[in-house]
Amino acid sequence: MRSSHRGDMVRNDWEELSDVSRQMDEFEVEPDFYIDMAPDAIFVPELDGVDKQNQLDTKSIFDFEQEARPILQVLVGKSLDQAQVEVTEEWEYEQLAKHKAQYKQLRESELVETQRMEAANTRKNEEQDRRVLQQRTANQMTEMAQKQVLSRVFVKDYLKFFKRDNMQVLVDTGSLRSQKALSMHMDLLPKIAGQAEYEIIKKDQNIDGMNDVLHATASKIARNHKSSIMREIKRQEEAALQRKKEERDRIEATKLRKERRNALREAYGLRKLTDTLLNSVINTCQKTEYTPALTVYDVREYHPVRENGCSVIGGFVGELLIVFTALYDYMLSNPSTAEFRFTTESIEKFLVDWMKECDFPEGTCVIKLKEALNYSVSDDQGGVDVVATSTQLATALKNPQSHQGFGLNFMLKNKKDVLINDNAILEIFSAISRVDLQETKEEKAMPEEGVENH
């Protein structure tokens, strides 16, 4: 029984199905990279029999079109790619065949030219060999003719006086001598000469042997005598060196004992002086915490009428040099601040702000000089160029001979031993000079010579 809802459709009970439908010869067709074609119509055959119904979940039903579409796309895409590759390979084969034909033609033409040139070169070499052989044969024949002529001339000259001089030649060679004279000259005289020569050689050998024995004996005696003399000289030198060493050790021991006694005396004096200072000076002094109002003196600047304060090497300026040297060493040792440098402007601003903020008294930062430094550089307006003048003053102040204070003079003289940084010295003196040039004060009379030693 046919289903009622498809009764209006045209019957098609017999329909041929084929897997090669819609195909054509693609050998001469140039493929495109991608051809967008409409999808084929879905074949739906006529249904026969009784319709049955069943309720199913549409999501769980197998959808052939949805499941087969990716596979079909892959197959079609691979077919198109393979076709494109095959067309490209055929085109490459044609180009390669053309190139081979051109190369073969060029190689054959070059081979013909090479064979022609080789044949010409072979003919040229053969002609050269033939001419060389011809010249060599001519030279050999000429040389043979010259030798024949020379042989003929030599034979004629040799046989020219052969008959005339033949008898004299026989006499000279001894062929016509008597048997007695021949034996005398050939046997007796050579033996006598040989015996005499043997006796002379034997005598000379005996004399040489005696000379060798005497020379060896005299040489051995001379060597023994020389070694004895050298041993005696060496013994005397070692004895002299030993006496010098003992004398030197005695002098050094005496000197060491004197130095030890002097050191003990000095240590006793230092202990006595230290005890005296502790008992008489330090213990009796008033102990006060440091404040900006406390005066900082350089060593050897004590004066009975001055107010109390603290004494350090170099005074206030020496402490600045030590502090900024420590800052320089710290920055150079730290990679993050190795490129940082103190400038004269920053030190000048620091000194001015510090002095004003901490309310230091007048005369805290003082540099005592042996003589006035008259350095002055004018600018374009006729005034004093503070930067250039302060640089010249700082360069002059680096010289220890310019300072009257003992501590600052000592520190600058021994800056390598006390590890004072040159950049710190120059920048601090330049900053102090700028402050002095910008804030001019009345000049004070220089202290008398030796006042700081009271």
VMD Tcl script that draws the C-alpha trace (Angstrom):
set ca {
  {0.00 0.00 0.00}
  {1.43 3.39 -1.05}
  {1.51 6.22 1.44}
  {-1.36 8.65 1.10}
  {0.67 11.84 1.52}
  {2.81 11.04 -1.56}
  {0.04 10.02 -3.92}
  {0.33 13.16 -5.97}
  {4.01 12.54 -6.88}
  {5.03 11.06 -10.31}
  {5.90 7.40 -10.14}
  {9.54 6.43 -10.95}
  {10.00 2.80 -10.05}
  {13.05 2.22 -12.32}
  {15.94 4.73 -12.06}
  {19.55 4.01 -12.94}
  {22.12 5.00 -10.31}
  {25.75 5.53 -11.23}
  {28.92 6.69 -9.39}
  {30.48 8.29 -12.51}
  {27.66 10.66 -13.43}
  {28.50 14.28 -14.33}
  {32.08 13.37 -15.24}
  {34.06 14.48 -18.27}
  {37.60 14.31 -19.66}
  {39.57 16.77 -17.54}
  {42.95 16.30 -19.24}
  {42.63 19.45 -21.38}
  {40.64 21.48 -18.83}
  {42.63 24.13 -16.93}
  {41.53 23.81 -13.29}
  {40.75 26.81 -11.14}
  {42.04 27.27 -7.64}
  {38.52 27.01 -6.31}
  {35.23 26.52 -8.16}
  {32.12 27.39 -6.26}
  {29.44 24.99 -7.52}
  {25.89 24.51 -6.42}
  {25.32 21.34 -4.35}
  {23.78 18.35 -6.12}
  {20.11 17.60 -5.63}
  {19.32 14.97 -3.06}
  {17.90 11.82 -4.58}
  {14.71 10.72 -2.87}
  {13.27 7.45 -4.28}
  {9.62 6.49 -4.22}
  {8.48 4.76 -1.11}
  {6.52 1.49 -1.19}
  {4.79 -0.38 1.52}
  {3.01 0.55 4.67}
  {3.98 3.77 6.49}
  {4.77 3.43 10.12}
  {5.24 6.15 12.62}
  {7.40 6.42 15.66}
  {8.23 9.32 17.93}
  {12.00 10.00 18.10}
  {14.27 12.74 19.41}
  {15.39 14.75 16.39}
  {18.70 15.55 18.01}
  {19.69 11.89 18.27}
  {18.75 10.93 14.67}
  {21.67 10.30 12.32}
  {21.79 13.07 9.62}
  {23.53 11.64 6.62}
  {23.98 14.97 4.83}
  {25.45 16.70 7.87}
  {27.78 13.79 8.62}
  {28.87 13.16 5.04}
  {29.40 16.84 4.06}
  {32.92 17.21 5.70}
  {34.10 13.95 4.18}
  {32.80 14.95 0.76}
  {34.43 18.38 1.04}
  {37.75 16.79 1.89}
  {37.51 14.32 -1.02}
  {36.54 17.02 -3.51}
  {39.23 19.39 -2.24}
  {41.90 16.71 -2.44}
  {40.78 15.80 -5.96}
  {40.99 19.42 -7.09}
  {44.43 19.87 -5.46}
  {45.68 16.65 -7.03}
  {44.39 17.75 -10.44}
  {46.12 21.11 -10.08}
  {49.36 19.38 -9.07}
  {49.16 17.02 -12.05}
  {48.58 19.91 -14.49}
  {51.53 21.78 -12.95}
  {53.74 18.69 -13.25}
  {52.78 18.23 -16.91}
  {53.67 21.84 -17.62}
  {56.98 21.39 -15.83}
  {57.69 18.20 -17.83}
  {57.11 20.11 -21.08}
  {59.42 22.94 -19.97}
  {62.05 20.43 -18.83}
  {61.86 18.61 -22.20}
  {62.30 21.93 -24.06}
  {65.27 22.84 -21.84}
  {66.84 19.40 -22.39}
  {66.45 19.73 -26.15}
  {68.05 23.20 -26.13}
  {70.85 22.00 -23.86}
  {71.45 18.93 -26.06}
  {71.61 21.09 -29.19}
  {74.03 23.53 -27.50}
  {76.19 20.68 -26.19}
  {76.38 19.01 -29.63}
  {77.37 22.30 -31.28}
  {80.05 22.89 -28.64}
  {81.23 19.28 -29.05}
  {81.58 19.75 -32.83}
  {83.53 22.98 -32.28}
  {85.72 21.29 -29.67}
  {86.47 18.36 -32.00}
  {87.35 20.79 -34.79}
  {89.74 22.72 -32.52}
  {91.28 19.48 -31.23}
  {91.88 18.26 -34.80}
  {93.52 21.59 -35.71}
  {95.69 21.44 -32.60}
  {96.64 17.82 -33.38}
  {97.70 18.75 -36.92}
  {99.73 21.68 -35.56}
  {101.50 19.48 -33.00}
  {102.27 16.81 -35.59}
  {103.76 19.43 -37.91}
  {105.90 20.80 -35.06}
  {107.12 17.29 -34.19}
  {107.98 16.58 -37.83}
  {109.98 19.78 -38.16}
  {111.79 19.19 -34.86}
  {112.72 15.65 -35.95}
  {113.96 16.98 -39.32}
  {116.15 19.61 -37.57}
  {117.48 17.08 -35.07}
  {118.46 14.69 -37.92}
  {120.26 17.52 -39.75}
  {122.14 18.47 -36.55}
  {123.20 14.84 -35.97}
  {124.52 14.53 -39.51}
  {126.46 17.79 -39.19}
  {127.95 16.67 -35.84}
  {128.97 13.29 -37.33}
  {130.70 15.00 -40.26}
  {132.61 17.31 -37.86}
  {133.75 14.31 -35.78}
  {134.98 12.51 -38.88}
  {137.00 15.56 -39.95}
  {138.51 15.94 -36.46}
  {139.38 12.22 -36.31}
  {141.10 12.41 -39.67}
  {143.17 15.46 -38.62}
  {144.14 13.87 -35.23}
  {145.25 10.61 -36.86}
  {147.36 12.49 -39.42}
  {149.05 14.56 -36.70}
  {149.68 11.50 -34.51}
  {151.23 9.38 -37.29}
  {153.17 12.25 -38.84}
  {156.38 11.65 -36.77}
  {155.66 8.06 -35.70}
  {158.60 6.49 -37.59}
  {161.07 9.16 -36.54}
  {160.30 9.18 -32.80}
  {159.42 5.52 -32.27}
  {162.97 4.49 -31.10}
  {163.21 7.36 -28.60}
  {159.80 6.51 -27.20}
  {160.88 2.88 -26.61}
  {164.02 4.04 -24.79}
  {162.03 6.47 -22.65}
  {159.49 3.85 -21.64}
  {162.29 1.39 -20.66}
  {161.63 -1.19 -23.33}
  {165.27 -1.06 -24.59}
  {167.05 -0.86 -21.15}
  {169.49 -3.49 -19.79}
  {168.37 -6.08 -17.26}
  {170.77 -4.75 -14.55}
  {169.63 -1.14 -14.84}
  {166.03 -2.27 -14.97}
  {166.40 -4.35 -11.76}
  {168.29 -1.53 -10.00}
  {165.60 1.04 -10.72}
  {162.57 -1.22 -10.47}
  {163.44 -3.41 -7.40}
  {166.45 -2.30 -5.28}
  {166.04 1.47 -5.14}
  {162.28 1.35 -4.34}
  {162.93 -1.12 -1.46}
  {165.70 1.02 0.00}
  {163.49 4.15 -0.24}
  {160.57 2.29 1.34}
  {162.73 1.00 4.25}
  {164.09 4.51 4.90}
  {160.57 5.95 4.81}
  {159.36 3.26 7.27}
  {162.23 4.01 9.71}
  {161.51 7.76 9.57}
  {157.76 7.21 10.16}
  {158.46 4.82 13.08}
  {160.82 7.36 14.68}
  {158.23 10.12 14.31}
  {155.60 7.87 15.91}
  {157.86 7.15 18.89}
  {158.54 10.86 19.35}
  {154.78 11.66 19.14}
  {153.96 8.91 21.68}
  {156.56 10.24 24.13}
  {155.20 13.77 23.66}
  {151.64 12.55 24.31}
  {152.71 10.78 27.54}
  {154.59 13.85 28.77}
  {151.69 16.16 27.82}
  {149.09 13.97 29.59}
  {151.24 13.76 32.75}
  {151.92 17.51 32.78}
  {148.23 18.29 32.12}
  {147.10 16.05 34.99}
  {149.59 17.67 37.35}
  {148.51 21.15 36.20}
  {144.81 20.29 36.66}
  {145.41 18.92 40.15}
  {147.43 22.02 41.05}
  {144.75 24.32 39.66}
  {141.98 22.49 41.54}
  {144.00 22.76 44.75}
  {144.46 26.49 44.21}
  {140.73 26.94 43.45}
  {139.74 24.98 46.57}
  {142.03 27.14 48.67}
  {140.66 30.35 47.13}
  {137.09 29.13 47.65}
  {137.87 28.21 51.27}
  {139.35 31.65 51.89}
  {136.34 33.36 50.22}
  {133.88 31.28 52.26}
  {135.83 32.10 55.43}
  {135.76 35.83 54.54}
  {132.00 35.64 53.79}
  {131.40 33.82 57.06}
  {133.34 36.50 58.97}
  {131.36 39.25 57.17}
  {128.08 37.46 57.90}
  {128.97 37.07 61.57}
  {129.97 40.76 61.73}
  {126.75 41.77 59.97}
  {124.66 39.57 62.27}
  {126.42 41.08 65.28}
  {125.76 44.63 64.02}
  {122.13 43.81 63.22}
  {121.66 42.18 66.62}
  {123.16 45.27 68.30}
  {120.94 47.54 66.21}
  {117.90 45.38 66.96}
  {118.63 45.50 70.69}
  {118.98 49.29 70.51}
  {115.72 49.62 68.54}
  {113.96 47.29 71.00}
  {115.21 49.35 73.93}
  {114.17 52.59 72.15}
  {110.77 51.08 71.35}
  {110.32 50.04 74.96}
  {111.33 53.51 76.12}
  {108.94 55.12 73.61}
  {106.12 52.75 74.58}
  {106.74 53.54 78.26}
  {106.72 57.25 77.47}
  {103.52 56.92 75.41}
  {101.82 54.96 78.19}
  {102.96 57.55 80.72}
  {101.78 60.41 78.44}
  {98.46 58.62 77.84}
  {97.91 58.14 81.54}
  {98.81 61.78 82.14}
  {96.39 62.95 79.41}
  {93.62 60.70 80.71}
  {94.10 61.76 84.33}
  {94.97 65.43 83.85}
  {93.11 66.47 80.68}
  {90.44 64.07 79.39}
  {88.96 63.04 82.74}
  {88.85 66.64 83.90}
  {87.29 67.95 80.63}
  {83.61 68.60 80.28}
  {81.96 65.97 78.04}
  {79.42 67.52 75.66}
  {77.47 66.09 72.68}
  {78.33 67.68 69.35}
  {76.06 70.51 68.18}
  {76.42 73.01 65.31}
  {77.40 75.62 67.91}
  {80.46 73.53 68.90}
  {83.61 74.85 67.16}
  {85.63 72.36 65.07}
  {89.39 73.05 65.17}
  {92.21 71.67 63.10}
  {94.95 69.90 65.02}
  {97.60 72.22 66.51}
  {95.10 75.10 66.62}
  {94.66 75.13 70.40}
  {94.73 78.56 72.04}
  {94.16 79.31 75.74}
  {91.76 82.21 75.14}
  {89.58 80.43 72.53}
  {86.34 78.70 73.37}
  {86.27 74.96 73.81}
  {85.63 72.69 70.83}
  {86.70 69.44 69.14}
  {89.95 69.00 67.19}
  {90.13 66.76 64.12}
  {92.66 66.41 61.31}
  {91.89 69.05 58.70}
  {89.14 70.67 60.76}
  {85.66 71.14 59.29}
  {86.98 71.04 55.68}
  {88.88 67.81 56.40}
  {85.68 66.18 57.66}
  {83.91 67.27 54.44}
  {86.69 65.68 52.36}
  {86.43 62.40 54.30}
  {82.61 62.28 54.08}
  {82.45 62.97 50.32}
  {85.29 60.48 49.67}
  {83.26 57.82 51.47}
  {80.21 58.74 49.36}
  {82.28 58.49 46.16}
  {83.61 55.05 47.17}
  {80.10 53.79 47.98}
  {78.66 55.01 44.68}
  {81.50 53.51 42.65}
  {81.11 50.15 44.43}
  {77.35 50.06 43.76}
  {76.53 49.33 40.07}
  {73.23 51.20 40.25}
  {74.97 54.48 41.19}
  {78.34 54.00 39.46}
  {77.55 56.66 36.83}
  {76.47 59.30 39.39}
  {78.86 62.20 39.99}
  {78.76 65.08 42.47}
  {78.88 68.48 40.78}
  {80.15 71.76 42.14}
  {76.64 73.25 41.95}
  {75.08 70.41 43.99}
  {77.80 70.59 46.68}
  {77.49 74.39 46.81}
  {73.71 74.19 47.25}
  {74.13 71.47 49.91}
  {76.61 73.57 51.90}
  {74.48 76.73 51.74}
  {71.24 74.95 52.72}
  {73.00 72.94 55.45}
  {74.67 75.98 56.99}
  {71.41 77.94 57.03}
  {69.22 75.05 58.20}
  {71.50 73.91 61.07}
  {72.42 77.52 62.04}
  {76.19 77.02 62.08}
  {78.07 79.94 63.69}
  {80.28 82.34 61.76}
  {83.70 80.94 60.92}
  {82.74 77.23 60.92}
  {84.01 76.44 57.39}
  {87.38 78.26 57.25}
  {90.48 77.61 55.14}
  {93.67 79.21 56.48}
  {96.18 80.11 53.77}
  {99.82 81.07 53.98}
  {99.28 83.89 51.47}
  {96.38 85.45 49.62}
  {95.30 83.85 46.32}
  {94.69 86.65 43.85}
  {92.80 84.84 41.10}
  {90.08 86.64 39.19}
  {88.57 85.96 35.76}
  {86.29 88.57 34.18}
  {83.23 87.77 32.10}
  {81.85 89.62 29.05}
  {80.10 92.30 31.22}
  {83.28 93.14 33.13}
  {82.23 91.32 36.32}
  {83.82 88.35 38.01}
  {83.32 84.99 36.29}
  {82.46 82.88 39.32}
  {82.80 79.49 37.59}
  {86.24 80.10 36.03}
  {87.59 81.87 39.13}
  {86.38 79.12 41.49}
  {88.00 76.48 39.26}
  {91.37 78.29 39.40}
  {91.07 78.74 43.17}
  {90.20 75.04 43.65}
  {93.24 74.02 41.58}
  {95.47 76.25 43.73}
  {93.92 74.96 46.97}
  {94.76 71.35 45.99}
  {98.42 72.26 46.58}
  {99.32 71.43 50.23}
  {101.86 74.30 50.35}
  {99.01 76.86 50.14}
  {97.50 75.82 53.50}
  {98.64 77.08 56.89}
  {96.62 74.55 58.92}
  {98.75 71.55 59.86}
  {95.96 68.95 59.59}
  {94.68 69.98 56.12}
  {98.28 70.34 54.86}
  {99.09 66.84 56.16}
  {95.91 65.34 54.66}
  {96.58 66.78 51.17}
  {100.24 65.73 51.25}
  {99.32 62.15 52.12}
  {96.03 61.90 50.19}
  {97.08 58.61 48.55}
  {97.82 57.05 51.95}
  {94.63 58.30 53.60}
  {92.62 57.50 50.39}
  {91.17 60.97 49.76}
  {89.38 61.18 46.38}
  {90.79 63.80 43.97}
  {87.31 64.56 42.59}
  {86.01 65.22 46.11}
  {88.93 67.61 46.83}
  {88.41 69.61 43.62}
  {84.60 69.79 43.86}
  {84.56 70.80 47.58}
  {87.22 73.50 47.17}
  {85.40 74.80 44.06}
  {82.05 74.91 45.94}
  {83.63 76.75 48.94}
  {85.27 79.21 46.51}
  {81.91 79.90 44.83}
  {80.24 80.56 48.16}
  {83.09 82.91 49.12}
  {82.90 84.76 45.76}
  {79.11 85.18 45.94}
  {78.96 86.12 49.64}
  {81.95 88.43 50.14}
  {83.00 89.09 53.75}
  {85.55 91.47 55.19}
  {89.06 90.13 55.09}
  {90.47 89.19 58.47}
  {94.07 89.65 59.48}
  {96.18 86.53 59.08}
  {97.34 84.97 62.37}
  {100.93 85.43 63.38}
  {103.45 82.76 62.51}
  {103.27 79.91 64.98}
  {100.06 81.03 66.77}
  {98.47 77.67 66.13}
  {101.28 75.95 68.01}
  {100.53 77.71 71.33}
}
mol new
graphics top color blue
foreach p $ca { graphics top sphere $p radius 0.5 }
foreach p [lrange $ca 0 end-1] q [lrange $ca 1 end] { graphics top cylinder $p $q radius 0.2 }
display resetview
